[in-house]
């Protein structure tokens, strides 16, 4: 597996696969053809189906238009065989002759890849020798160490500086989101709710206040993401509110040090990395189970570690976080990362805390392993019809017109 730096990406919302990935691809292509007279970019499958709502065209045009006029073609009914998020970039000279072309795929979490010939990003080194939870859990039991210590052994020394920047960005997104009011961009006219939830939660007694604050923090980050704000993929933009809300709430309520939070982020990143390596974190490929479901597993594991869980208990918490999101569809209304995405982040954050609590009551022993759930998630995503995988053609998005 590759570095968790490639899982935790600091960037601009609202979508890691539909905004961050295409923006990165456009910037790369523009650098290759700085003297082009014009560009044409064809978006396929899921990228075309929800691209306007996810601001895919804006991300690409902002990157290429300063170089030369850029045209976007939309092909939502054509799915390239390698991945649903396909893009074809073409550069033209003054005589309108093609001087370069590039087919690339945005595979989730802001990552790019090519079919056949790996992209430079995909050529980055594999630094983790073990890529399954079962292997790593056994290592923990044999060495007496925890998951974050495995991360420490495999990553470069600067991983803690990087995670510190990740944590800083997460906290800033929460704080901005709590202070922001008004309506989110797009035709749904959806009002921001984080600040209201935060104020109301403060008025409840402790038992209800705790859950209300978690909701508020998750809403804050998700609303920032939906507004094109700066967030951290954890593991994606669409699921970016789950991990920070859980960790921020626990730090505020239990006074955990930043050092312990960074170690929890390392464990959460390892969990997300395992899913990314063995299945997918792309909503266009496996549905929302690969985004919000994986985020819940990451947050569940991180919370359980903070509360002193054993490696087996941490694995169990992660397993429950993912298992109980199996089959979740990706059906964004109007192609926006708003309904049901924002609310799902809040619910998944609460579910992560429940998974942590449930696992804490056990000895960590259970029948279905995390790795088994990852396999099932991958197969379930494969079996889901395309209208439930970020195309806005089915589920909750049905009967709503795209932007």
DRENDREN-560190 format. One record per residue (C-alpha): y, z, x; residue in three letters; residue number from 1. Coordinates in nm, 2 decimals, always signed. Last residue first. Example, Ala and Ser with C-alpha at 12.3 -4.5 7.8 and 13.67 -1.06 7.14 Angstrom:
- -0.11 / +0.71 / +1.37 / ser / 2;
- -0.45 / +0.78 / +1.23 / ala / 1;
//
This chain:
- +2.14 / -1.29 / -2.80 / unk / 403;
- +1.80 / -1.32 / -2.95 / unk / 402;
- +1.76 / -1.30 / -3.33 / unk / 401;
- +1.57 / -1.01 / -3.48 / unk / 400;
- +1.28 / -1.08 / -3.71 / unk / 399;
- +1.03 / -0.94 / -3.47 / unk / 398;
- +1.17 / -0.71 / -3.20 / unk / 397;
- +0.98 / -0.40 / -3.32 / unk / 396;
- +0.65 / -0.58 / -3.27 / unk / 395;
- +0.66 / -0.94 / -3.19 / unk / 394;
- +0.87 / -1.22 / -3.04 / unk / 393;
- +1.09 / -1.02 / -2.81 / unk / 392;
- +0.92 / -1.18 / -2.51 / unk / 391;
- +0.87 / -0.86 / -2.31 / unk / 390;
- +0.50 / -0.84 / -2.35 / unk / 389;
- +0.40 / -0.80 / -2.71 / unk / 388;
- +0.45 / -1.17 / -2.80 / unk / 387;
- +0.23 / -1.25 / -2.50 / unk / 386;
- -0.08 / -1.11 / -2.67 / unk / 385;
- -0.22 / -0.79 / -2.52 / unk / 384;
- -0.56 / -0.84 / -2.35 / unk / 383;
- -0.43 / -0.85 / -1.99 / unk / 382;
- -0.22 / -0.54 / -2.06 / unk / 381;
- -0.53 / -0.36 / -2.18 / unk / 380;
- -0.72 / -0.47 / -1.87 / unk / 379;
- -0.45 / -0.34 / -1.64 / unk / 378;
- -0.42 / -0.01 / -1.84 / unk / 377;
- -0.79 / +0.03 / -1.83 / unk / 376;
- -0.80 / +0.00 / -1.45 / unk / 375;
- -0.51 / +0.25 / -1.42 / unk / 374;
- -0.69 / +0.48 / -1.66 / unk / 373;
- -1.00 / +0.47 / -1.43 / unk / 372;
- -0.79 / +0.55 / -1.13 / unk / 371;
- -0.64 / +0.85 / -1.30 / unk / 370;
- -0.99 / +0.98 / -1.36 / unk / 369;
- -1.15 / +1.04 / -1.70 / unk / 368;
- -1.39 / +1.34 / -1.71 / unk / 367;
- -1.17 / +1.64 / -1.63 / unk / 366;
- -1.14 / +1.92 / -1.38 / unk / 365;
- -0.79 / +2.03 / -1.28 / unk / 364;
- -0.86 / +2.40 / -1.34 / unk / 363;
- -0.68 / +2.38 / -1.67 / unk / 362;
- -0.38 / +2.56 / -1.82 / unk / 361;
- -0.15 / +2.39 / -1.56 / unk / 360;
- -0.28 / +2.05 / -1.68 / unk / 359;
- -0.14 / +2.11 / -2.03 / unk / 358;
- +0.19 / +2.23 / -1.90 / unk / 357;
- +0.24 / +1.93 / -1.67 / unk / 356;
- +0.13 / +1.69 / -1.95 / unk / 355;
- +0.38 / +1.86 / -2.18 / unk / 354;
- +0.66 / +1.82 / -1.93 / unk / 353;
- +0.57 / +1.45 / -1.89 / unk / 352;
- +0.57 / +1.41 / -2.27 / unk / 351;
- +0.93 / +1.53 / -2.29 / unk / 350;
- +1.03 / +1.27 / -2.03 / unk / 349;
- +0.83 / +1.01 / -2.22 / unk / 348;
- +1.02 / +1.09 / -2.54 / unk / 347;
- +1.35 / +1.05 / -2.37 / unk / 346;
- +1.25 / +0.73 / -2.19 / unk / 345;
- +1.11 / +0.59 / -2.52 / unk / 344;
- +1.45 / +0.64 / -2.69 / unk / 343;
- +1.62 / +0.42 / -2.44 / unk / 342;
- +1.36 / +0.14 / -2.45 / unk / 341;
- +1.32 / +0.11 / -2.83 / unk / 340;
- +1.58 / -0.04 / -2.87 / unk / 339;
- +1.81 / -0.06 / -2.57 / unk / 338;
- +1.70 / -0.29 / -2.29 / unk / 337;
- +1.82 / -0.59 / -2.49 / unk / 336;
- +1.61 / -0.89 / -2.57 / unk / 335;
- +1.73 / -0.88 / -2.93 / unk / 334;
- +1.50 / -0.58 / -2.99 / unk / 333;
- +1.29 / -0.51 / -2.69 / unk / 332;
- +0.92 / -0.54 / -2.76 / unk / 331;
- +0.71 / -0.42 / -2.46 / unk / 330;
- +0.39 / -0.28 / -2.62 / unk / 329;
- +0.23 / +0.05 / -2.55 / unk / 328;
- -0.14 / +0.00 / -2.53 / unk / 327;
- -0.21 / +0.30 / -2.31 / unk / 326;
- +0.08 / +0.55 / -2.32 / unk / 325;
- -0.14 / +0.86 / -2.36 / unk / 324;
- -0.35 / +0.76 / -2.06 / unk / 323;
- -0.04 / +0.73 / -1.83 / unk / 322;
- +0.10 / +1.09 / -1.86 / unk / 321;
- -0.25 / +1.23 / -1.90 / unk / 320;
- -0.37 / +1.08 / -1.57 / unk / 319;
- -0.06 / +1.20 / -1.39 / unk / 318;
- -0.11 / +1.56 / -1.51 / unk / 317;
- -0.48 / +1.54 / -1.41 / unk / 316;
- -0.39 / +1.42 / -1.06 / unk / 315;
- -0.15 / +1.71 / -1.02 / unk / 314;
- -0.41 / +1.95 / -1.14 / unk / 313;
- -0.66 / +1.82 / -0.89 / unk / 312;
- -0.41 / +1.83 / -0.60 / unk / 311;
- -0.34 / +2.20 / -0.71 / unk / 310;
- -0.03 / +2.27 / -0.92 / unk / 309;
- +0.25 / +2.49 / -0.78 / unk / 308;
- +0.51 / +2.44 / -1.05 / unk / 307;
- +0.69 / +2.18 / -0.84 / unk / 306;
- +0.36 / +1.99 / -0.80 / unk / 305;
- +0.31 / +1.98 / -1.18 / unk / 304;
- +0.66 / +1.84 / -1.23 / unk / 303;
- +0.61 / +1.56 / -0.98 / unk / 302;
- +0.27 / +1.46 / -1.13 / unk / 301;
- +0.41 / +1.45 / -1.48 / unk / 300;
- +0.72 / +1.26 / -1.37 / unk / 299;
- +0.51 / +0.99 / -1.20 / unk / 298;
- +0.27 / +0.97 / -1.50 / unk / 297;
- +0.56 / +0.94 / -1.74 / unk / 296;
- +0.72 / +0.66 / -1.53 / unk / 295;
- +0.38 / +0.48 / -1.53 / unk / 294;
- +0.38 / +0.49 / -1.91 / unk / 293;
- +0.75 / +0.39 / -1.94 / unk / 292;
- +0.69 / +0.09 / -1.72 / unk / 291;
- +0.33 / -0.03 / -1.71 / unk / 290;
- +0.26 / +0.10 / -2.06 / unk / 289;
- +0.57 / -0.10 / -2.17 / unk / 288;
- +0.37 / -0.42 / -2.16 / unk / 287;
- +0.12 / -0.55 / -1.90 / unk / 286;
- +0.26 / -0.86 / -1.75 / unk / 285;
- +0.61 / -0.89 / -1.89 / unk / 284;
- +0.65 / -0.51 / -1.88 / unk / 283;
- +0.58 / -0.53 / -1.50 / unk / 282;
- +0.45 / -0.21 / -1.34 / unk / 281;
- +0.12 / -0.37 / -1.26 / unk / 280;
- -0.25 / -0.29 / -1.18 / unk / 279;
- -0.39 / -0.17 / -0.85 / unk / 278;
- -0.10 / -0.18 / -0.61 / unk / 277;
- +0.18 / -0.11 / -0.86 / unk / 276;
- -0.04 / +0.17 / -1.01 / unk / 275;
- -0.10 / +0.33 / -0.68 / unk / 274;
- +0.27 / +0.29 / -0.59 / unk / 273;
- +0.38 / +0.47 / -0.90 / unk / 272;
- +0.16 / +0.77 / -0.81 / unk / 271;
- +0.29 / +0.77 / -0.45 / unk / 270;
- +0.64 / +0.75 / -0.57 / unk / 269;
- +0.59 / +1.06 / -0.79 / unk / 268;
- +0.45 / +1.25 / -0.49 / unk / 267;
- +0.75 / +1.15 / -0.28 / unk / 266;
- +0.99 / +1.24 / -0.56 / unk / 265;
- +0.82 / +1.59 / -0.58 / unk / 264;
- +0.88 / +1.63 / -0.20 / unk / 263;
- +1.24 / +1.53 / -0.25 / unk / 262;
- +1.27 / +1.79 / -0.53 / unk / 261;
- +1.12 / +2.06 / -0.30 / unk / 260;
- +1.39 / +1.98 / -0.04 / unk / 259;
- +1.66 / +1.97 / -0.30 / unk / 258;
- +1.58 / +2.33 / -0.38 / unk / 257;
- +1.43 / +2.43 / -0.72 / unk / 256;
- +1.67 / +2.65 / -0.93 / unk / 255;
- +1.44 / +2.67 / -1.23 / unk / 254;
- +1.67 / +2.55 / -1.51 / unk / 253;
- +1.89 / +2.31 / -1.31 / unk / 252;
- +1.62 / +2.19 / -1.08 / unk / 251;
- +1.37 / +2.15 / -1.36 / unk / 250;
- +1.62 / +1.96 / -1.57 / unk / 249;
- +1.71 / +1.73 / -1.28 / unk / 248;
- +1.34 / +1.66 / -1.20 / unk / 247;
- +1.25 / +1.57 / -1.56 / unk / 246;
- +1.56 / +1.36 / -1.63 / unk / 245;
- +1.53 / +1.18 / -1.29 / unk / 244;
- +1.17 / +1.08 / -1.36 / unk / 243;
- +1.21 / +0.95 / -1.71 / unk / 242;
- +1.55 / +0.77 / -1.71 / unk / 241;
- +1.46 / +0.47 / -1.50 / unk / 240;
- +1.20 / +0.33 / -1.74 / unk / 239;
- +1.38 / +0.00 / -1.82 / unk / 238;
- +1.51 / -0.01 / -1.46 / unk / 237;
- +1.16 / +0.00 / -1.32 / unk / 236;
- +0.93 / +0.25 / -1.13 / unk / 235;
- +1.13 / +0.46 / -1.11 / unk / 234;
- +1.39 / +0.20 / -1.04 / unk / 233;
- +1.71 / +0.38 / -0.94 / unk / 232;
- +2.04 / +0.35 / -1.12 / unk / 231;
- +2.38 / +0.19 / -1.09 / unk / 230;
- +2.52 / +0.08 / -1.43 / unk / 229;
- +2.46 / -0.24 / -1.62 / unk / 228;
- +2.54 / -0.08 / -1.96 / unk / 227;
- +2.17 / -0.05 / -2.05 / unk / 226;
- +2.11 / +0.13 / -1.72 / unk / 225;
- +2.38 / +0.38 / -1.79 / unk / 224;
- +2.23 / +0.43 / -2.13 / unk / 223;
- +1.89 / +0.49 / -1.98 / unk / 222;
- +2.03 / +0.74 / -1.73 / unk / 221;
- +2.22 / +0.95 / -1.99 / unk / 220;
- +1.94 / +0.92 / -2.25 / unk / 219;
- +1.69 / +1.08 / -2.00 / unk / 218;
- +1.94 / +1.36 / -1.93 / unk / 217;
- +2.01 / +1.43 / -2.30 / unk / 216;
- +1.64 / +1.43 / -2.39 / unk / 215;
- +1.57 / +1.68 / -2.12 / unk / 214;
- +1.86 / +1.89 / -2.24 / unk / 213;
- +1.73 / +1.89 / -2.59 / unk / 212;
- +1.39 / +2.00 / -2.47 / unk / 211;
- +1.52 / +2.30 / -2.29 / unk / 210;
- +1.77 / +2.39 / -2.56 / unk / 209;
- +1.50 / +2.43 / -2.82 / unk / 208;
- +1.32 / +2.73 / -2.65 / unk / 207;
- +1.65 / +2.86 / -2.50 / unk / 206;
- +1.85 / +2.90 / -2.81 / unk / 205;
- +2.05 / +2.60 / -2.93 / unk / 204;
- +2.42 / +2.54 / -2.87 / unk / 203;
- +2.38 / +2.37 / -2.53 / unk / 202;
- +2.14 / +2.12 / -2.69 / unk / 201;
- +2.42 / +2.01 / -2.92 / unk / 200;
- +2.66 / +1.93 / -2.63 / unk / 199;
- +2.39 / +1.75 / -2.43 / unk / 198;
- +2.27 / +1.55 / -2.73 / unk / 197;
- +2.62 / +1.44 / -2.81 / unk / 196;
- +2.69 / +1.34 / -2.44 / unk / 195;
- +2.36 / +1.14 / -2.43 / unk / 194;
- +2.40 / +0.95 / -2.76 / unk / 193;
- +2.58 / +0.62 / -2.67 / unk / 192;
- +2.64 / +0.41 / -2.98 / unk / 191;
- +2.44 / +0.10 / -3.04 / unk / 190;
- +2.65 / -0.19 / -3.16 / unk / 189;
- +2.33 / -0.40 / -3.18 / unk / 188;
- +2.52 / -0.72 / -3.08 / unk / 187;
- +2.54 / -0.64 / -2.71 / unk / 186;
- +2.70 / -0.38 / -2.47 / unk / 185;
- +2.66 / -0.01 / -2.55 / unk / 184;
- +2.91 / +0.16 / -2.77 / unk / 183;
- +3.13 / +0.46 / -2.69 / unk / 182;
- +3.09 / +0.77 / -2.48 / unk / 181;
- +3.04 / +0.84 / -2.11 / unk / 180;
- +3.04 / +1.19 / -1.96 / unk / 179;
- +2.67 / +1.25 / -1.99 / unk / 178;
- +2.59 / +0.91 / -1.86 / unk / 177;
- +2.81 / +0.95 / -1.55 / unk / 176;
- +2.64 / +1.28 / -1.47 / unk / 175;
- +2.29 / +1.14 / -1.52 / unk / 174;
- +2.36 / +0.83 / -1.31 / unk / 173;
- +2.51 / +1.06 / -1.04 / unk / 172;
- +2.19 / +1.27 / -1.03 / unk / 171;
- +1.97 / +0.96 / -0.99 / unk / 170;
- +2.19 / +0.82 / -0.71 / unk / 169;
- +2.18 / +1.15 / -0.52 / unk / 168;
- +1.80 / +1.17 / -0.56 / unk / 167;
- +1.76 / +0.81 / -0.43 / unk / 166;
- +1.99 / +0.89 / -0.14 / unk / 165;
- +1.78 / +1.20 / -0.06 / unk / 164;
- +1.47 / +0.99 / -0.09 / unk / 163;
- +1.61 / +0.75 / +0.18 / unk / 162;
- +1.70 / +1.04 / +0.41 / unk / 161;
- +1.35 / +1.18 / +0.35 / unk / 160;
- +1.19 / +0.85 / +0.43 / unk / 159;
- +1.38 / +0.82 / +0.76 / unk / 158;
- +1.08 / +0.96 / +0.95 / unk / 157;
- +0.87 / +0.65 / +0.88 / unk / 156;
- +0.61 / +0.67 / +0.60 / unk / 155;
- +0.24 / +0.73 / +0.64 / unk / 154;
- +0.21 / +1.10 / +0.74 / unk / 153;
- +0.50 / +1.21 / +0.51 / unk / 152;
- +0.35 / +1.03 / +0.22 / unk / 151;
- +0.02 / +1.22 / +0.28 / unk / 150;
- +0.22 / +1.54 / +0.30 / unk / 149;
- +0.37 / +1.45 / -0.04 / unk / 148;
- +0.02 / +1.43 / -0.18 / unk / 147;
- -0.08 / +1.78 / -0.07 / unk / 146;
- -0.26 / +1.92 / +0.23 / unk / 145;
- -0.58 / +2.13 / +0.25 / unk / 144;
- -0.73 / +1.86 / +0.47 / unk / 143;
- -1.05 / +1.80 / +0.28 / unk / 142;
- -0.91 / +1.86 / -0.06 / unk / 141;
- -0.60 / +1.64 / +0.01 / unk / 140;
- -0.82 / +1.37 / +0.15 / unk / 139;
- -1.04 / +1.38 / -0.16 / unk / 138;
- -0.73 / +1.34 / -0.38 / unk / 137;
- -0.61 / +1.05 / -0.17 / unk / 136;
- -0.94 / +0.86 / -0.20 / unk / 135;
- -0.96 / +0.92 / -0.58 / unk / 134;
- -0.59 / +0.84 / -0.63 / unk / 133;
- -0.65 / +0.49 / -0.49 / unk / 132;
- -0.47 / +0.30 / -0.22 / unk / 131;
- -0.57 / +0.46 / +0.11 / unk / 130;
- -0.45 / +0.31 / +0.44 / unk / 129;
- -0.08 / +0.35 / +0.34 / unk / 128;
- +0.16 / +0.15 / +0.56 / unk / 127;
- +0.10 / -0.20 / +0.43 / unk / 126;
- +0.35 / -0.40 / +0.62 / unk / 125;
- +0.62 / -0.62 / +0.46 / unk / 124;
- +0.49 / -0.97 / +0.40 / unk / 123;
- +0.55 / -0.94 / +0.03 / unk / 122;
- +0.92 / -0.92 / +0.10 / unk / 121;
- +0.90 / -1.22 / +0.33 / unk / 120;
- +0.75 / -1.42 / +0.04 / unk / 119;
- +0.37 / -1.47 / +0.04 / unk / 118;
- +0.26 / -1.83 / +0.04 / unk / 117;
- +0.01 / -1.91 / -0.24 / unk / 116;
- +0.22 / -1.81 / -0.54 / unk / 115;
- +0.55 / -1.66 / -0.44 / unk / 114;
- +0.67 / -1.30 / -0.47 / unk / 113;
- +0.97 / -1.09 / -0.57 / unk / 112;
- +1.01 / -0.72 / -0.63 / unk / 111;
- +1.29 / -0.57 / -0.85 / unk / 110;
- +1.05 / -0.31 / -1.00 / unk / 109;
- +0.85 / -0.59 / -1.16 / unk / 108;
- +0.69 / -0.92 / -1.06 / unk / 107;
- +0.99 / -1.15 / -1.04 / unk / 106;
- +0.83 / -1.48 / -0.95 / unk / 105;
- +0.94 / -1.76 / -0.72 / unk / 104;
- +0.94 / -2.14 / -0.73 / unk / 103;
- +1.18 / -2.28 / -0.47 / unk / 102;
- +1.36 / -2.62 / -0.45 / unk / 101;
- +1.57 / -2.79 / -0.19 / unk / 100;
- +1.78 / -3.10 / -0.13 / unk / 99;
- +1.74 / -3.25 / -0.47 / unk / 98;
- +1.98 / -3.56 / -0.51 / unk / 97;
- +2.28 / -3.53 / -0.73 / unk / 96;
- +2.49 / -3.75 / -0.50 / unk / 95;
- +2.70 / -3.45 / -0.40 / unk / 94;
- +2.38 / -3.26 / -0.29 / unk / 93;
- +2.15 / -3.07 / -0.52 / unk / 92;
- +1.98 / -2.73 / -0.50 / unk / 91;
- +1.69 / -2.64 / -0.73 / unk / 90;
- +1.55 / -2.29 / -0.82 / unk / 89;
- +1.24 / -2.26 / -1.04 / unk / 88;
- +1.18 / -1.91 / -1.18 / unk / 87;
- +0.87 / -1.75 / -1.32 / unk / 86;
- +0.84 / -1.41 / -1.49 / unk / 85;
- +0.52 / -1.45 / -1.69 / unk / 84;
- +0.31 / -1.45 / -1.36 / unk / 83;
- +0.08 / -1.69 / -1.17 / unk / 82;
- +0.00 / -1.94 / -1.45 / unk / 81;
- +0.36 / -2.05 / -1.53 / unk / 80;
- +0.44 / -1.97 / -1.89 / unk / 79;
- +0.62 / -2.23 / -2.09 / unk / 78;
- +0.74 / -2.13 / -2.44 / unk / 77;
- +1.05 / -1.95 / -2.31 / unk / 76;
- +1.18 / -2.25 / -2.11 / unk / 75;
- +1.56 / -2.19 / -2.06 / unk / 74;
- +1.76 / -2.40 / -1.83 / unk / 73;
- +2.05 / -2.25 / -1.64 / unk / 72;
- +2.32 / -2.46 / -1.47 / unk / 71;
- +2.52 / -2.35 / -1.16 / unk / 70;
- +2.84 / -2.49 / -1.02 / unk / 69;
- +2.86 / -2.43 / -0.64 / unk / 68;
- +2.88 / -2.15 / -0.39 / unk / 67;
- +3.07 / -1.89 / -0.59 / unk / 66;
- +2.85 / -1.99 / -0.88 / unk / 65;
- +2.53 / -1.88 / -0.71 / unk / 64;
- +2.52 / -1.50 / -0.72 / unk / 63;
- +2.73 / -1.44 / -1.03 / unk / 62;
- +2.53 / -1.73 / -1.20 / unk / 61;
- +2.20 / -1.56 / -1.13 / unk / 60;
- +2.29 / -1.21 / -1.24 / unk / 59;
- +2.47 / -1.35 / -1.55 / unk / 58;
- +2.18 / -1.57 / -1.65 / unk / 57;
- +1.94 / -1.27 / -1.62 / unk / 56;
- +2.16 / -1.05 / -1.84 / unk / 55;
- +1.86 / -0.87 / -2.00 / unk / 54;
- +1.97 / -0.99 / -2.34 / unk / 53;
- +2.02 / -1.34 / -2.21 / unk / 52;
- +1.68 / -1.33 / -2.03 / unk / 51;
- +1.47 / -1.22 / -2.31 / unk / 50;
- +1.26 / -1.53 / -2.38 / unk / 49;
- +1.36 / -1.71 / -2.06 / unk / 48;
- +1.24 / -1.44 / -1.82 / unk / 47;
- +0.94 / -1.38 / -2.05 / unk / 46;
- +0.82 / -1.74 / -2.01 / unk / 45;
- +1.01 / -1.96 / -1.77 / unk / 44;
- +1.36 / -1.97 / -1.63 / unk / 43;
- +1.49 / -2.30 / -1.48 / unk / 42;
- +1.77 / -2.27 / -1.23 / unk / 41;
- +1.99 / -2.57 / -1.15 / unk / 40;
- +2.23 / -2.56 / -0.85 / unk / 39;
- +2.53 / -2.78 / -0.75 / unk / 38;
- +2.70 / -2.93 / -0.45 / unk / 37;
- +2.49 / -2.74 / -0.20 / unk / 36;
- +2.65 / -2.63 / +0.13 / unk / 35;
- +2.53 / -2.27 / +0.13 / unk / 34;
- +2.17 / -2.38 / +0.07 / unk / 33;
- +1.94 / -2.11 / +0.23 / unk / 32;
- +2.19 / -1.83 / +0.16 / unk / 31;
- +2.21 / -1.95 / -0.20 / unk / 30;
- +1.84 / -1.93 / -0.24 / unk / 29;
- +1.83 / -1.57 / -0.11 / unk / 28;
- +2.12 / -1.46 / -0.34 / unk / 27;
- +1.95 / -1.63 / -0.64 / unk / 26;
- +1.62 / -1.45 / -0.56 / unk / 25;
- +1.79 / -1.11 / -0.53 / unk / 24;
- +1.98 / -1.17 / -0.86 / unk / 23;
- +1.65 / -1.28 / -1.02 / unk / 22;
- +1.48 / -0.96 / -0.91 / unk / 21;
- +1.76 / -0.72 / -1.01 / unk / 20;
- +1.82 / -0.87 / -1.35 / unk / 19;
- +1.50 / -0.96 / -1.53 / unk / 18;
- +1.24 / -0.77 / -1.33 / unk / 17;
- +1.45 / -0.46 / -1.25 / unk / 16;
- +1.63 / -0.47 / -1.59 / unk / 15;
- +1.96 / -0.33 / -1.71 / unk / 14;
- +2.06 / -0.25 / -1.45 / unk / 13;
- +2.23 / -0.24 / -1.11 / unk / 12;
- +2.05 / -0.12 / -0.79 / unk / 11;
- +1.88 / +0.15 / -0.59 / unk / 10;
- +1.51 / +0.06 / -0.55 / unk / 9;
- +1.24 / +0.33 / -0.56 / unk / 8;
- +0.92 / +0.12 / -0.55 / unk / 7;
- +1.00 / -0.07 / -0.23 / unk / 6;
- +1.10 / +0.25 / -0.06 / unk / 5;
- +0.76 / +0.38 / -0.16 / unk / 4;
- +0.64 / +0.19 / +0.14 / unk / 3;
- +0.36 / -0.06 / +0.10 / unk / 2;
- +0.00 / +0.00 / +0.00 / unk / 1;
//
